[in-house]
Amino acid sequence: MINVIQYLEQNLSLITLLKEKKASLVGVTELELNAIITSFDEEVRLESSGFWF
């Protein structure tokens, strides 16, 4: 799974395709896919960024 996340970090345009259901991740459940998409949501990253400082 970490390889998928790293790949998506390098290819952020794929997140848009995943959100629009124009791409899929083989072997990833719907629940995992929703978690991945949420983790790349800019608002969530900004709100939780304080925990990483």
C-alpha positions in Angstrom: 0.0 0.0 0.0 2.9 2.4 0.8 4.0 2.1 -2.9 0.6 3.1 -4.1 0.7 6.2 -1.8 4.2 7.1 -2.9 3.2 6.8 -6.6 0.1 8.9 -6.1 2.2 11.6 -4.3 4.3 11.8 -7.4 1.3 11.8 -9.8 -1.3 14.0 -8.1 -3.4 14.2 -11.3 -4.4 10.6 -10.7 -6.2 11.6 -7.5 -8.6 13.7 -9.6 -9.2 10.7 -11.9 -9.9 8.5 -8.9 -12.4 11.0 -7.5 -14.2 11.2 -10.8 -14.2 7.4 -11.1 -12.2 7.6 -14.3 -9.5 5.4 -12.9 -9.3 2.7 -10.3 -6.7 0.9 -8.2 -6.7 -2.8 -8.7 -6.7 -4.7 -5.4 -7.8 -1.7 -3.4 -11.2 -1.9 -1.7 -13.7 0.9 -1.8 -13.1 1.7 1.8 -9.3 1.9 1.2 -9.9 4.0 -1.9 -12.0 6.5 0.1 -9.4 6.7 2.8 -6.7 7.3 0.1 -8.7 10.1 -1.6 -9.5 11.7 1.8 -5.9 11.7 2.8 -5.0 13.7 -0.4 -7.8 16.2 0.3 -6.1 19.5 0.7 -8.4 20.8 3.5 -7.8 17.7 5.6 -4.0 18.0 5.2 -4.1 21.7 6.1 -6.2 21.0 9.2 -4.1 18.2 10.5 -0.7 19.6 9.5 -0.4 21.1 13.0 0.1 17.6 14.4 3.2 17.1 12.3 5.1 20.2 13.4 
